[in-house]
Amino acid sequence: MDHIKGHFEAVSDVLAQTADGLSDYVGLTKQKIYQLLDEVEPFVNKVKDVGVDDILRDFRELRLTPITASFAITAVTSFIIISRHLTSEKNSKKKPNNKKASKKKKKLTEAQKINRDIQQILDFVEDEYVPKMDEYLENYSSLSREDIEYKYRYFEEMLLKELMKLDGIDIAGNEVLRDNRRKVIKFIQDHQKRLDAFKKEVKLDL
């Protein structure tokens, strides 16, 4: 029991010392605040008496006064903050574009490259030769015999050229690529048959 009582008395002494120290600290803080207010008050009163024209004149004449210095520091600080904000926004907007660019630059596999080459040949024949052949076969009667023969040879050679390109593509044993290439070959051969049928119809002696 005496041990507990002694412990409480020790705690009471510590609290008393702490309360005294806290009281001294509060008093010292108040004293510093009043002193700071006394020092700042003349400057505040001076700012009240200064007009906008006076401030602008000081800036134009490059006078360094407490007011112009405060404005300059504030302006520089604001400029830095705004610049950083704009830069961060610009970078954040660019990030999605960079992601899109990285997606576009994704490398194709070897099979995808081969399939792309096959598809390009098909697209080229469909867009470049088929429409012209259709027009030729439908309107040949308005052409001279010489032009009929010339255009026939032209289409025959161009279709053969695209077939040779297909034959030169190495499909590396890929059955899907083999099937795709076979379909494009058949497509071109069908148009070759159209030319052959036309040759017999108009009795071209070539």
C-alpha positions as CSV (number, residue, x, y, z in Angstrom):
1,M,0.0,0.0,0.0
2,D,2.8,2.4,0.9
3,H,4.5,1.5,-2.5
4,I,1.3,2.5,-4.4
5,K,0.9,5.7,-2.4
6,G,4.5,6.7,-3.1
7,H,4.0,6.1,-6.8
8,F,1.0,8.4,-6.9
9,E,2.9,11.1,-5.0
10,A,5.7,10.9,-7.6
11,V,3.2,11.2,-10.4
12,S,1.6,14.3,-8.7
13,D,5.1,16.0,-8.5
14,V,5.7,15.4,-12.2
15,L,2.3,16.8,-13.2
16,A,2.9,19.8,-11.1
17,Q,6.2,20.4,-12.7
18,T,4.7,19.9,-16.2
19,A,1.9,22.4,-15.4
20,D,4.4,25.0,-14.3
21,G,6.5,24.5,-17.4
22,L,3.4,24.7,-19.7
23,S,2.4,27.9,-18.0
24,D,5.8,29.4,-18.6
25,Y,5.7,28.3,-22.3
26,V,2.3,29.9,-22.8
27,G,3.5,33.2,-21.3
28,L,6.6,33.2,-23.5
29,T,4.6,32.5,-26.6
30,K,2.2,35.4,-25.9
31,Q,5.2,37.7,-25.4
32,K,6.7,36.7,-28.8
33,I,3.3,37.2,-30.6
34,Y,2.9,40.7,-29.2
35,Q,6.5,41.5,-30.1
36,L,5.9,40.2,-33.7
37,L,2.7,42.3,-34.0
38,D,4.5,45.4,-32.9
39,E,7.2,44.8,-35.6
40,V,4.7,44.1,-38.4
41,E,2.2,46.9,-37.6
42,P,4.3,49.7,-39.3
43,F,4.6,47.7,-42.5
44,V,0.8,46.9,-42.5
45,N,0.0,50.6,-42.0
46,K,2.4,51.5,-44.8
47,V,0.7,49.1,-47.2
48,K,-2.6,50.6,-46.4
49,D,-1.4,54.1,-47.4
50,V,0.2,52.9,-50.7
51,G,-2.1,53.0,-53.8
52,V,-2.0,50.9,-57.0
53,D,-0.3,53.8,-58.9
54,D,2.5,54.0,-56.3
55,I,3.1,50.2,-56.7
56,L,3.1,50.4,-60.5
57,R,5.5,53.4,-60.4
58,D,7.9,51.5,-58.1
59,F,7.9,48.6,-60.6
60,R,8.5,50.8,-63.6
61,E,11.4,52.6,-61.8
62,L,12.7,49.2,-60.6
63,R,12.6,50.3,-56.9
64,L,13.1,47.5,-54.5
65,T,10.6,48.1,-51.6
66,P,9.0,45.6,-49.3
67,I,5.8,45.8,-51.3
68,T,7.4,45.3,-54.7
69,A,9.5,42.5,-53.3
70,S,6.4,40.8,-51.9
71,F,4.6,41.1,-55.3
72,A,7.6,39.8,-57.2
73,I,8.0,36.8,-54.9
74,T,4.2,36.0,-55.1
75,A,4.3,36.4,-58.9
76,V,7.3,34.1,-59.4
77,T,5.8,31.5,-57.0
78,S,2.5,31.6,-58.8
79,F,4.2,31.2,-62.2
80,I,6.1,28.2,-61.0
81,I,3.0,26.5,-59.6
82,I,0.9,27.1,-62.7
83,S,3.8,25.9,-65.0
84,R,4.1,22.7,-63.1
85,H,0.4,22.2,-63.2
86,L,0.2,22.8,-66.9
87,T,3.2,20.5,-67.6
88,S,1.7,17.7,-65.5
89,E,-1.7,18.0,-67.4
90,K,0.2,18.0,-70.8
91,N,2.1,14.8,-69.8
92,S,-1.0,13.1,-68.5
93,K,-2.7,13.8,-71.9
94,K,0.2,12.4,-73.8
95,K,0.4,9.1,-71.9
96,P,-2.6,7.5,-73.6
97,N,-1.1,8.5,-77.0
98,N,2.1,6.8,-76.0
99,K,0.3,3.7,-75.1
100,K,-1.5,3.7,-78.4
101,A,1.8,4.2,-80.2
102,S,3.3,1.3,-78.4
103,K,0.3,-0.9,-79.3
104,K,0.7,0.1,-83.0
105,K,4.4,-0.8,-82.9
106,K,3.7,-4.3,-81.6
107,K,5.6,-6.7,-83.8
108,L,3.8,-9.2,-85.9
109,T,4.5,-12.9,-85.7
110,E,6.1,-14.6,-88.7
111,A,2.7,-16.2,-89.6
112,Q,0.9,-12.9,-89.4
113,K,3.5,-11.3,-91.7
114,I,3.0,-14.1,-94.3
115,N,-0.8,-13.9,-94.0
116,R,-0.6,-10.1,-94.5
117,D,1.5,-10.7,-97.7
118,I,-1.1,-13.1,-99.1
119,Q,-4.0,-10.6,-98.2
120,Q,-2.1,-7.7,-99.9
121,I,-1.9,-9.7,-103.2
122,L,-5.7,-10.5,-103.0
123,D,-6.5,-6.8,-102.3
124,F,-4.3,-5.6,-105.1
125,V,-5.9,-7.9,-107.7
126,E,-9.4,-7.0,-106.5
127,D,-8.8,-3.3,-106.5
128,E,-6.4,-2.9,-109.5
129,Y,-7.2,-5.5,-112.1
130,V,-10.7,-6.9,-111.6
131,P,-12.6,-3.6,-112.2
132,K,-10.5,-2.9,-115.3
133,M,-11.1,-6.5,-116.6
134,D,-14.8,-6.1,-116.1
135,E,-14.9,-3.0,-118.1
136,Y,-12.7,-4.5,-120.8
137,L,-14.8,-7.6,-121.2
138,E,-18.1,-5.6,-121.3
139,N,-17.0,-2.9,-123.7
140,Y,-14.4,-4.6,-125.9
141,S,-16.6,-4.1,-128.9
142,S,-15.8,-0.4,-128.9
143,L,-12.0,-1.1,-129.1
144,S,-9.9,-1.8,-132.2
145,R,-8.6,-5.3,-132.7
146,E,-5.2,-4.2,-131.8
147,D,-6.3,-2.7,-128.5
148,I,-8.3,-5.9,-127.7
149,E,-5.3,-8.0,-128.1
150,Y,-3.0,-5.6,-126.2
151,K,-5.3,-5.4,-123.2
152,Y,-5.8,-9.2,-123.2
153,R,-2.0,-9.7,-123.0
154,Y,-1.7,-7.1,-120.3
155,F,-4.3,-8.7,-118.0
156,E,-2.9,-12.2,-118.7
157,E,0.6,-11.1,-117.8
158,M,-0.4,-9.2,-114.7
159,L,-2.5,-12.1,-113.3
160,L,0.4,-14.5,-113.9
161,K,2.7,-12.1,-112.1
162,E,0.5,-12.2,-109.0
163,L,0.3,-16.0,-109.1
164,M,4.1,-16.1,-109.2
165,K,4.3,-13.9,-106.1
166,L,2.0,-16.3,-104.3
167,D,4.1,-19.3,-105.3
168,G,7.1,-17.5,-103.9
169,I,5.6,-17.1,-100.4
170,D,7.0,-19.7,-97.9
171,I,4.1,-20.8,-95.7
172,A,6.4,-22.8,-93.5
173,G,4.1,-25.8,-93.3
174,N,1.3,-23.8,-91.8
175,E,-2.0,-25.3,-92.9
176,V,-4.0,-22.2,-92.3
177,L,-1.7,-20.1,-94.4
178,R,-1.7,-22.9,-97.1
179,D,-5.5,-22.8,-97.2
180,N,-5.5,-19.0,-97.5
181,R,-2.9,-19.0,-100.3
182,R,-4.9,-21.7,-102.1
183,K,-8.1,-19.6,-102.0
184,V,-6.3,-16.5,-103.4
185,I,-4.7,-18.6,-106.2
186,K,-8.1,-20.0,-107.1
187,F,-9.5,-16.4,-107.1
188,I,-6.9,-15.3,-109.7
189,Q,-7.2,-18.5,-111.7
190,D,-11.0,-17.9,-112.0
191,H,-10.2,-14.6,-113.7
192,Q,-7.7,-16.2,-115.9
193,K,-10.5,-18.6,-117.0
194,R,-12.6,-15.6,-117.8
195,L,-9.9,-14.3,-120.1
196,D,-9.5,-17.7,-121.8
197,A,-13.3,-17.9,-122.4
198,F,-13.2,-14.4,-123.8
199,K,-10.3,-15.3,-126.1
200,K,-12.3,-18.2,-127.6
201,E,-15.4,-16.1,-127.9
202,V,-13.8,-13.3,-129.9
203,K,-11.4,-15.7,-131.6
204,L,-8.2,-14.0,-130.7
205,D,-5.3,-15.5,-132.5
206,L,-2.5,-15.0,-130.0
